[in-house]
């Protein structure tokens, strides 16, 4: 039965190392379908773990996490980046120096 498999499960079955990197808050994901997919990844990282006082971490703060994943020696990788996306206007998701929309 394949009904409960996630993309992370399928990737891992093919020998692909999986990452979940998110700017979302963990507690906001409990009531969605996301926990099943992310919990099956080899590496799960939330920016709030490193920036707990930031209620809305800017999207560019995810770049070092992405860089670390890309530098990992695993030959095959699936890196899932979970941004706030359209939940908020983008001008609230980027720093003043990078965002022309402010």
C-alpha positions, 0 to 999 in steps of 0.5 A: 500500500503506497497511500501513506508514502510521502515524497521524502519516503520515495526519495529515500527509497531511491538513495536520496538524502532529504532535507526540510528547511522552513521559515514557518513556525512549527506549531502552525504546521501541526494541523496541516498535512505538512508534518507527515512529509517533513518528519520523514526527511533525514534533516529537518530545520526550522529557522525559529530554532536559531531565530526564536525571537523573530516572529517572521524570519526574512526569507534570505535567512534560509540561504545558509541552511540551503548552502549547508545542504548543498555542501553536504557530501551526499551524492543525491539530494532532495532539498525542500524549502518551505517559505511563508509564500503567499501567507503574507505580503512579500514586503514583510518577508524580505529585509529593507536592503533587498526588497524594493517593495517597501 
